[in-house]
Amino acid sequence: MIEEILAKIGQKSLLLDWESWSQEQKENFRKQVEELDVKAIEQQRRLIASHKKSVLEPITPFTDYVIPPKGEEGRKLVEKGAVACLVVAGGQGIRLGFDGPKGAFPVTAVKHKSLFQLVAEKTLAAGKGLSLAIMTSPLNHQATFKFFEENNSFGLAEEQLDLFCQGTFPFLDDEGNLFLEAPGKIATGPNGNGSSLRHLVNFGIWDKWKKRGVSYVIFIQIDNALADPFDAALVEAHVLQDNEVTVKCIQRDDPHEDVGILAKKGDDVVVVEYSEIGDEERVACDESGALVHSCANISYFCFDMAFIERVAKGNFLPYHFAYKETPAFDKTIKAFKSERFIFDVLPKAKKVGAILDARKHCFAPLKNASGPNSIEDVQESLQLFDRKVFKELTQTDALPGVIELHPSFYYPDQDLRLSWQKRIWSPGVLYLLP
């Protein structure tokens, strides 16, 4: 069986050391081979060959964004349970020097809450019984499941939380061949967040949410510590504009920042990945000196449930390739990693809109152990945001000190507003409860 599969793609050489493998290694290899998508591998090979000499398609700037509305109507939709959140959290904390899922990394300054705890507590604070789904990867699924289990899901009820795992694509070397990263183990990597909507449907979560009255889904990435899983302003803009997809983006400041751009290809709204932006387009400025492509994609969306159901049935998402170092036994080699990304569903939407928000309000990505997008940057962003929220709530300026707000402050009801008006705190390190 596995010999036939490997023969179809000219990869029988992977079996050369078969006899030296343990029984467990043989069984794991057999399972990997049986799960290979032969047609997908052949397509990836063709695309990699053409990728080396591909021509970038022309794009034009996207300018049809609006500023975020106040969110009062969006809050009503959240409170009635019409909004759910899908979080993609397949990454490991390797670049942070952390052994475990990136979502388990502690980020807050006082309580040292993890990214997972933040999103769970925001879900609890935003409304009663709200739904949250988290997509992991084979790299961290078991560890993520265990982390939530050991922490009693941070208070989330069983029916509120769903964890599911994305798939993988094999790495391909310069000749388009599969290779082993260890005895009996084909080198693979997570297949990208583009599979998330299909999995949401195929794993039965979409049906569950539909029965619970969900109409809109917020999509965020776990490593964005400022992402709001129940973003009332985004939902409100989505409904007011009658969109099938609404993108939350930020102003591009640095032409060399590793963020994609929101643009137009013909009549379609698209996101162009930062690694696929032409050099001229990346740095192009208008007469005032501002970047022509002004909207940065931060993988922050609102989707209609009906749209999710429709696109989940298709197999249209293109492959994106990264040429990167990957383990191959006792060495590393450069190979092609292929992924599919969520933003490629945009051209399938009947109507796409966007809101342009301030970076300091919604984007604090945790990427590196030091330098840009480090834990120091994230904690500074969280501090600034908490001070902003507290000032809006109390109409008083914050005194010096390190603070951390309980997520209830992000979704204040009238009682909370009244009880905290005109309050101040003394300098120091404080964790504020409602």
C-alpha positions in Angstrom: 0.0 0.0 0.0 2.6 2.6 1.0 5.0 1.5 -1.7 2.2 2.2 -4.3 1.6 5.6 -2.9 5.3 6.5 -2.8 5.7 5.1 -6.3 3.1 7.5 -7.7 5.1 10.5 -6.6 8.6 8.9 -7.2 9.5 8.8 -3.5 10.3 5.1 -2.9 13.8 6.1 -1.9 12.3 7.1 1.4 12.2 3.3 2.2 15.9 2.7 1.8 16.5 2.4 5.6 13.2 0.7 6.3 14.8 -2.5 7.9 16.7 -0.4 10.4 13.6 1.3 11.8 11.8 0.2 14.9 8.3 -1.1 14.7 6.9 2.2 16.1 8.9 4.2 13.5 7.5 2.0 10.7 3.9 2.4 12.0 4.3 6.2 12.2 5.8 6.3 8.7 3.0 4.1 7.3 0.4 6.5 8.8 2.1 9.5 7.4 2.3 8.0 3.9 -1.3 6.9 3.9 -2.4 10.5 4.8 -0.4 12.0 2.0 -2.4 14.0 -0.6 -0.7 12.9 -3.8 -2.6 15.4 -6.0 -1.6 18.2 -3.6 2.0 17.3 -3.6 2.1 17.2 -7.4 0.4 20.6 -7.5 2.9 22.0 -4.9 5.8 20.7 -7.1 4.5 22.5 -10.1 3.9 25.7 -8.2 7.4 25.6 -6.6 8.9 25.2 -10.1 6.9 28.2 -11.4 7.3 30.1 -8.2 11.0 30.6 -8.9 10.2 32.6 -12.0 6.7 33.9 -11.1 5.6 37.4 -12.1 3.8 39.5 -9.4 0.3 40.5 -10.3 -0.5 44.2 -10.4 -2.3 45.6 -7.4 -3.8 49.0 -6.5 -4.2 50.6 -3.0 -7.2 49.8 -0.9 -8.8 53.0 0.5 -12.4 52.0 1.3 -11.9 51.7 5.0 -13.8 53.4 7.8 -12.9 54.4 11.3 -14.2 52.1 14.1 -17.7 52.9 15.2 -18.5 53.3 19.0 -19.6 49.7 19.2 -22.8 50.1 21.2 -24.9 48.1 18.8 -22.1 45.6 18.5 -22.1 45.1 22.3 -25.8 44.2 22.1 -25.1 41.5 19.6 -22.2 40.2 21.8 -24.4 40.2 24.9 -27.2 38.2 23.2 -24.7 35.5 22.1 -24.7 36.3 18.3 -20.9 36.5 18.2 -18.3 33.8 18.7 -14.5 33.8 18.5 -12.1 31.6 16.5 -8.4 31.8 17.7 -5.5 30.3 15.7 -2.8 29.2 18.1 -0.6 26.6 16.3 2.7 28.2 17.1 5.4 27.1 19.6 7.4 29.5 21.8 10.8 28.5 20.3 11.8 32.0 19.2 10.9 33.2 22.8 13.1 30.6 24.4 10.0 28.9 25.7 9.3 25.2 25.6 5.6 25.0 24.9 2.7 26.5 23.0 3.2 30.2 22.4 -0.3 30.7 23.9 1.0 29.4 27.2 3.6 32.1 27.4 3.1 34.5 30.4 2.7 38.1 29.2 1.0 40.3 31.7 3.2 42.5 34.0 1.6 41.8 37.4 -0.3 38.5 37.3 1.9 37.0 34.6 -1.1 35.6 32.8 -0.6 33.6 29.6 -2.0 34.6 26.2 -4.5 31.7 26.6 -5.6 33.0 30.0 -6.1 36.5 28.6 -8.4 35.3 25.8 -10.3 33.0 28.1 -10.9 35.7 30.7 -12.0 38.2 28.0 -14.5 35.6 26.8 -15.9 35.3 30.3 -16.0 39.1 30.8 -17.6 39.9 27.4 -20.8 38.1 28.1 -22.5 35.1 29.5 -21.9 31.7 27.9 -20.0 33.0 24.8 -18.4 30.6 22.5 -14.6 30.2 21.9 -12.8 27.8 19.5 -9.0 27.5 19.4 -7.2 25.9 16.5 -3.9 24.2 17.5 -1.3 22.4 15.4 0.2 18.9 15.6 3.2 20.7 17.2 1.3 21.8 20.3 -2.2 20.2 20.4 -1.6 17.8 23.2 0.3 20.4 25.2 -2.4 23.0 24.7 -5.1 20.6 25.7 -3.2 19.7 28.9 -2.6 23.4 29.7 -6.3 24.1 29.6 -7.1 21.0 31.5 -4.6 21.8 34.3 -6.0 25.3 34.6 -9.7 24.2 34.5 -10.1 26.1 31.2 -9.7 29.3 33.2 -13.3 29.2 34.2 -14.8 28.5 30.8 -17.7 25.9 30.8 -17.2 22.8 28.7 -19.8 23.8 26.2 -18.1 27.2 25.6 -14.7 26.0 24.6 -13.6 23.8 21.6 -10.0 22.9 20.8 -9.2 21.4 17.4 -6.1 20.6 15.4 -5.0 21.8 11.9 -3.2 19.5 9.5 0.2 19.5 8.0 1.9 19.7 4.6 5.2 18.0 3.8 8.3 20.0 3.2 9.8 19.7 -0.3 13.5 20.1 -1.1 14.9 22.0 -4.1 14.1 19.0 -6.4 10.5 18.8 -5.1 11.2 15.6 -3.1 10.0 14.6 0.3 12.6 13.9 2.9 13.0 12.5 6.4 13.7 14.7 9.4 14.3 11.6 11.5 14.1 7.8 11.0 10.6 6.9 9.8 9.4 10.6 10.0 8.7 12.7 6.9 9.5 16.3 7.4 6.3 18.3 7.7 5.0 21.6 9.0 1.5 23.0 9.9 -0.5 23.8 6.8 -1.4 27.3 7.7 -4.5 29.0 9.2 -6.4 28.8 5.9 -7.8 25.4 7.0 -9.5 26.9 10.1 -12.9 27.7 8.6 -13.2 24.3 6.9 -12.2 22.6 10.2 -14.7 24.7 12.1 -17.4 23.2 9.9 -16.0 19.6 9.6 -15.5 19.2 13.3 -19.1 20.2 14.0 -18.4 23.5 15.8 -20.2 25.6 13.2 -23.4 23.5 13.7 -23.0 23.8 17.4 -22.6 27.6 17.2 -25.5 28.0 14.8 -27.8 26.2 17.2 -26.6 28.6 19.9 -27.6 31.6 17.8 -24.2 32.7 16.5 -24.3 34.8 13.4 -20.8 36.4 13.4 -17.3 35.0 14.1 -14.3 37.1 15.1 -11.0 35.6 13.9 -7.8 36.5 15.8 -4.3 35.2 16.4 -3.3 34.1 19.9 0.0 36.0 19.8 -1.7 39.4 19.4 -2.1 40.3 23.1 -4.4 43.3 22.3 -6.8 41.4 20.1 -10.4 41.5 21.4 -12.2 38.2 20.9 -15.5 40.0 21.1 -14.7 43.2 19.3 -18.0 45.2 19.4 -16.8 47.9 17.0 -15.7 45.4 14.4 -19.0 43.5 14.6 -21.0 46.8 14.4 -19.1 47.9 11.3 -19.6 44.5 9.8 -23.4 44.7 10.3 -23.8 48.4 9.3 -21.9 47.8 6.0 -23.7 44.5 5.4 -20.4 42.8 4.7 -19.7 39.1 4.5 -16.1 39.8 5.7 -14.8 42.8 7.6 -11.1 43.3 8.1 -9.6 45.1 11.0 -6.4 46.7 9.8 -3.8 49.3 11.1 -1.8 52.1 9.5 1.5 51.0 7.9 4.3 53.0 9.4 7.4 51.0 8.4 7.6 49.8 4.7 9.9 46.9 5.8 7.7 45.6 8.7 6.7 42.0 8.2 3.0 42.6 7.7 0.9 42.0 4.6 -1.1 44.7 3.0 -4.7 45.1 2.1 -5.0 45.9 -1.6 -7.2 45.5 -4.7 -6.6 43.1 -7.6 -9.2 44.2 -10.2 -12.5 44.3 -8.3 -11.3 41.9 -5.6 -10.1 43.0 -2.1 -7.0 40.9 -1.3 -4.2 40.6 1.2 -0.7 40.4 -0.2 1.7 38.6 2.1 4.8 40.7 3.1 7.1 38.1 1.5 5.2 38.5 -1.8 5.1 42.3 -2.1 7.2 43.7 -4.9 10.0 46.0 -3.8 8.5 49.1 -5.5 5.0 48.5 -4.1 6.4 48.0 -0.6 8.0 51.4 -0.4 5.8 53.4 -2.7 4.8 56.8 -1.2 2.4 59.5 -2.3 3.2 63.2 -2.6 2.9 63.8 1.1 5.4 61.0 1.8 2.8 58.6 3.2 2.9 55.0 2.1 0.6 54.4 -0.8 -0.4 51.0 0.5 -1.5 52.3 3.9 -3.5 49.4 5.4 -1.5 46.6 7.2 -3.2 43.2 7.6 -3.0 41.9 11.2 -5.1 38.7 10.6 -8.1 40.2 12.4 -11.5 39.5 10.8 -15.2 39.3 11.2 -17.0 36.6 9.2 -20.6 35.9 8.6 -21.5 32.3 9.6 -23.2 31.8 6.2 -20.1 32.8 4.4 -18.0 30.4 6.5 -20.4 27.5 5.6 -20.1 28.4 1.9 -16.3 28.7 1.6 -15.7 25.7 3.8 -17.0 23.5 1.0 -14.4 24.7 -1.5 -10.8 23.7 -2.1 -9.7 26.9 -3.8 -7.1 28.4 -1.5 -3.7 28.9 -3.1 -0.4 27.7 -1.7 2.1 30.1 -0.3 5.7 29.1 0.0 8.5 29.9 2.4 12.1 28.7 1.7 13.5 28.0 5.1 15.9 25.8 7.1 14.4 22.6 8.5 15.8 19.6 10.3 16.9 16.6 8.2 18.4 14.0 10.5 21.6 15.5 12.1 21.7 18.6 9.9 19.4 21.3 8.5 18.6 21.9 4.9 16.8 24.7 3.0 13.4 23.4 1.9 10.0 24.7 0.8 7.3 25.0 3.4 3.8 25.4 1.9 0.8 26.9 3.7 -2.7 28.2 3.0 -3.8 31.4 4.6 -7.1 32.7 5.8 -7.0 36.0 4.0 -7.3 34.2 0.6 -11.0 33.7 1.3 -11.6 37.5 0.8 -12.1 37.3 -3.0 -14.9 34.8 -2.4 -16.9 37.2 -0.4 -19.8 39.2 -2.0 -18.8 42.2 0.0 -15.6 43.0 2.0 -15.2 46.0 4.2 -12.5 47.3 6.6 -12.0 49.4 9.6 -8.7 51.2 10.2 -7.9 51.2 13.9 -4.9 52.6 15.9 -2.1 50.2 16.3 -1.9 50.9 20.1 -5.5 49.9 20.5 -5.4 46.5 18.8 -2.0 45.1 17.8 0.7 43.9 20.2 2.2 40.8 18.6 4.5 38.5 20.6 7.2 37.2 18.2 10.7 37.6 19.5 12.7 37.1 22.8 14.2 40.5 22.4 14.0 43.6 20.1 10.9 44.4 18.1 7.7 42.5 19.1 9.3 41.1 22.3 7.7 40.6 25.6 8.9 44.0 26.7 7.1 45.6 23.8 3.9 43.6 24.5 3.9 44.5 28.2 4.4 48.2 27.4 1.5 48.0 24.9 -0.7 46.3 27.5 0.2 49.0 30.1 -0.7 51.8 27.7 -3.9 50.2 26.8 -4.9 49.5 30.4 -4.2 53.1 31.3 -6.4 54.3 28.4 -9.2 52.0 29.5 -9.0 53.1 33.1 -8.9 56.8 32.2 -12.0 56.4 30.0 -13.8 54.7 32.8 -12.8 57.0 35.7 -12.2 60.3 33.8 -9.0 60.6 35.9 -5.4 60.4 34.9 -3.4 57.4 36.0 -0.7 57.9 38.6 2.8 56.3 38.0 3.1 52.6 38.6 2.6 49.2 37.0 -1.0 48.2 36.6 -3.0 45.4 35.2 -6.7 45.4 34.7 -9.0 42.5 35.1 -10.7 41.9 31.6 -14.0 43.0 33.0 -12.8 46.6 32.6 -12.7 46.0 28.8 -16.5 45.3 28.7 -17.9 47.6 31.4 -21.6 47.6 32.2 -23.3 50.7 33.7 -22.7 49.5 37.3 -19.0 49.1 36.8 -18.8 52.5 35.2 -20.6 54.2 38.1 -18.6 52.4 40.7 -15.3 53.5 39.2 -16.0 57.0 38.2 -13.5 59.5 39.8 -11.4 56.8 41.4 -7.7 57.0 41.4 -4.9 54.7 42.6 -1.6 55.2 44.4 1.7 54.6 42.7 2.9 51.0 42.9 2.3 47.6 41.3 -1.4 46.9 41.2 -3.9 44.4 39.9 -7.3 46.0 39.7 -10.5 44.0 40.1 -13.9 45.3 39.1 
